[in-house]
Amino acid sequence: MNSVFHDLYEKYHQEMYQFIYYMTKNRETAEDLVQEVYIRIMKAYERFEGKSSEKTWMYSIARNVTIDYFRKQKGWKDKIFANFDWNRQSIEDYQPIPEEVAILNEDIQNLYQCLNRCTTNQRSVIILRYIQGMSIAETAEILTWSESKVKTTQHRALKAIKKLLEDLSAKEGSGIEKIPMERKRN
């Protein structure tokens, strides 16, 4: 089991951390929740039936751990939205992760502001599909949805983000005019 656990940790630790970090927007919380994910993995690995890939199984656990965390918080729905407010978050670590460096770019920051205005389901799909690079099938499995629901939610999220970016562009008079929102179909 130690060898299997070590292999899973080596393969997926950074991805699990990034996924949880994008959901919580707090480095310490993400680190704590990743530890909880691996505790659950160790406890449940013998019951893993292999009906899905280890990666999607682990993402399902990570998603559930994150949802459990928010549910334990007072006013957990408000916390979800507050934790996605990039303007109110300050980067205190002097060694930023690559995503934090990218956020400093104004266009990317605008994109994340628009993402924050999407529903939690839309945000989850966009994070899994575009930031984590999951396929539609993997995303459906992680969210325990049908592939059709993932596609519909993704389409609506992209449409909403595009509209919000265009509105922001018009409001600020910036150079964002035509925003391609297409991705290779899986």
Secondary structure as a PSIPRED ss2 file (coil, helix, strand):
# PSIPRED VFORMAT (PSIPRED V4.0)

   1 M C   1.000  0.000  0.000
   2 N H   0.000  1.000  0.000
   3 S H   0.000  1.000  0.000
   4 V H   0.000  1.000  0.000
   5 F H   0.000  1.000  0.000
   6 H H   0.000  1.000  0.000
   7 D H   0.000  1.000  0.000
   8 L H   0.000  1.000  0.000
   9 Y H   0.000  1.000  0.000
  10 E H   0.000  1.000  0.000
  11 K H   0.000  1.000  0.000
  12 Y H   0.000  1.000  0.000
  13 H H   0.000  1.000  0.000
  14 Q H   0.000  1.000  0.000
  15 E H   0.000  1.000  0.000
  16 M H   0.000  1.000  0.000
  17 Y H   0.000  1.000  0.000
  18 Q H   0.000  1.000  0.000
  19 F H   0.000  1.000  0.000
  20 I H   0.000  1.000  0.000
  21 Y H   0.000  1.000  0.000
  22 Y H   0.000  1.000  0.000
  23 M H   0.000  1.000  0.000
  24 T H   0.000  1.000  0.000
  25 K C   1.000  0.000  0.000
  26 N C   1.000  0.000  0.000
  27 R H   0.000  1.000  0.000
  28 E H   0.000  1.000  0.000
  29 T H   0.000  1.000  0.000
  30 A H   0.000  1.000  0.000
  31 E H   0.000  1.000  0.000
  32 D H   0.000  1.000  0.000
  33 L H   0.000  1.000  0.000
  34 V H   0.000  1.000  0.000
  35 Q H   0.000  1.000  0.000
  36 E H   0.000  1.000  0.000
  37 V H   0.000  1.000  0.000
  38 Y H   0.000  1.000  0.000
  39 I H   0.000  1.000  0.000
  40 R H   0.000  1.000  0.000
  41 I H   0.000  1.000  0.000
  42 M H   0.000  1.000  0.000
  43 K H   0.000  1.000  0.000
  44 A H   0.000  1.000  0.000
  45 Y H   0.000  1.000  0.000
  46 E H   0.000  1.000  0.000
  47 R H   0.000  1.000  0.000
  48 F C   1.000  0.000  0.000
  49 E C   1.000  0.000  0.000
  50 G C   1.000  0.000  0.000
  51 K C   1.000  0.000  0.000
  52 S C   1.000  0.000  0.000
  53 S C   1.000  0.000  0.000
  54 E H   0.000  1.000  0.000
  55 K H   0.000  1.000  0.000
  56 T H   0.000  1.000  0.000
  57 W H   0.000  1.000  0.000
  58 M H   0.000  1.000  0.000
  59 Y H   0.000  1.000  0.000
  60 S H   0.000  1.000  0.000
  61 I H   0.000  1.000  0.000
  62 A H   0.000  1.000  0.000
  63 R H   0.000  1.000  0.000
  64 N H   0.000  1.000  0.000
  65 V H   0.000  1.000  0.000
  66 T H   0.000  1.000  0.000
  67 I H   0.000  1.000  0.000
  68 D H   0.000  1.000  0.000
  69 Y H   0.000  1.000  0.000
  70 F H   0.000  1.000  0.000
  71 R H   0.000  1.000  0.000
  72 K H   0.000  1.000  0.000
  73 Q C   1.000  0.000  0.000
  74 K C   1.000  0.000  0.000
  75 G C   1.000  0.000  0.000
  76 W H   0.000  1.000  0.000
  77 K H   0.000  1.000  0.000
  78 D H   0.000  1.000  0.000
  79 K H   0.000  1.000  0.000
  80 I H   0.000  1.000  0.000
  81 F H   0.000  1.000  0.000
  82 A H   0.000  1.000  0.000
  83 N H   0.000  1.000  0.000
  84 F C   1.000  0.000  0.000
  85 D C   1.000  0.000  0.000
  86 W C   1.000  0.000  0.000
  87 N C   1.000  0.000  0.000
  88 R C   1.000  0.000  0.000
  89 Q C   1.000  0.000  0.000
  90 S C   1.000  0.000  0.000
  91 I C   1.000  0.000  0.000
  92 E C   1.000  0.000  0.000
  93 D C   1.000  0.000  0.000
  94 Y C   1.000  0.000  0.000
  95 Q C   1.000  0.000  0.000
  96 P C   1.000  0.000  0.000
  97 I C   1.000  0.000  0.000
  98 P H   0.000  1.000  0.000
  99 E H   0.000  1.000  0.000
 100 E H   0.000  1.000  0.000
 101 V H   0.000  1.000  0.000
 102 A H   0.000  1.000  0.000
 103 I H   0.000  1.000  0.000
 104 L C   1.000  0.000  0.000
 105 N C   1.000  0.000  0.000
 106 E H   0.000  1.000  0.000
 107 D H   0.000  1.000  0.000
 108 I H   0.000  1.000  0.000
 109 Q H   0.000  1.000  0.000
 110 N H   0.000  1.000  0.000
 111 L H   0.000  1.000  0.000
 112 Y H   0.000  1.000  0.000
 113 Q H   0.000  1.000  0.000
 114 C H   0.000  1.000  0.000
 115 L H   0.000  1.000  0.000
 116 N H   0.000  1.000  0.000
 117 R C   1.000  0.000  0.000
 118 C C   1.000  0.000  0.000
 119 T C   1.000  0.000  0.000
 120 T H   0.000  1.000  0.000
 121 N H   0.000  1.000  0.000
 122 Q H   0.000  1.000  0.000
 123 R H   0.000  1.000  0.000
 124 S H   0.000  1.000  0.000
 125 V H   0.000  1.000  0.000
 126 I H   0.000  1.000  0.000
 127 I H   0.000  1.000  0.000
 128 L H   0.000  1.000  0.000
 129 R H   0.000  1.000  0.000
 130 Y H   0.000  1.000  0.000
 131 I H   0.000  1.000  0.000
 132 Q C   1.000  0.000  0.000
 133 G C   1.000  0.000  0.000
 134 M C   1.000  0.000  0.000
 135 S C   1.000  0.000  0.000
 136 I H   0.000  1.000  0.000
 137 A H   0.000  1.000  0.000
 138 E H   0.000  1.000  0.000
 139 T H   0.000  1.000  0.000
 140 A H   0.000  1.000  0.000
 141 E H   0.000  1.000  0.000
 142 I H   0.000  1.000  0.000
 143 L H   0.000  1.000  0.000
 144 T C   1.000  0.000  0.000
 145 W C   1.000  0.000  0.000
 146 S C   1.000  0.000  0.000
 147 E H   0.000  1.000  0.000
 148 S H   0.000  1.000  0.000
 149 K H   0.000  1.000  0.000
 150 V H   0.000  1.000  0.000
 151 K H   0.000  1.000  0.000
 152 T H   0.000  1.000  0.000
 153 T H   0.000  1.000  0.000
 154 Q H   0.000  1.000  0.000
 155 H H   0.000  1.000  0.000
 156 R H   0.000  1.000  0.000
 157 A H   0.000  1.000  0.000
 158 L H   0.000  1.000  0.000
 159 K H   0.000  1.000  0.000
 160 A H   0.000  1.000  0.000
 161 I H   0.000  1.000  0.000
 162 K H   0.000  1.000  0.000
 163 K H   0.000  1.000  0.000
 164 L H   0.000  1.000  0.000
 165 L H   0.000  1.000  0.000
 166 E H   0.000  1.000  0.000
 167 D H   0.000  1.000  0.000
 168 L H   0.000  1.000  0.000
 169 S H   0.000  1.000  0.000
 170 A H   0.000  1.000  0.000
 171 K H   0.000  1.000  0.000
 172 E H   0.000  1.000  0.000
 173 G C   1.000  0.000  0.000
 174 S C   1.000  0.000  0.000
 175 G C   1.000  0.000  0.000
 176 I C   1.000  0.000  0.000
 177 E C   1.000  0.000  0.000
 178 K C   1.000  0.000  0.000
 179 I C   1.000  0.000  0.000
 180 P C   1.000  0.000  0.000
 181 M C   1.000  0.000  0.000
 182 E C   1.000  0.000  0.000
 183 R C   1.000  0.000  0.000
 184 K C   1.000  0.000  0.000
 185 R C   1.000  0.000  0.000
 186 N C   1.000  0.000  0.000
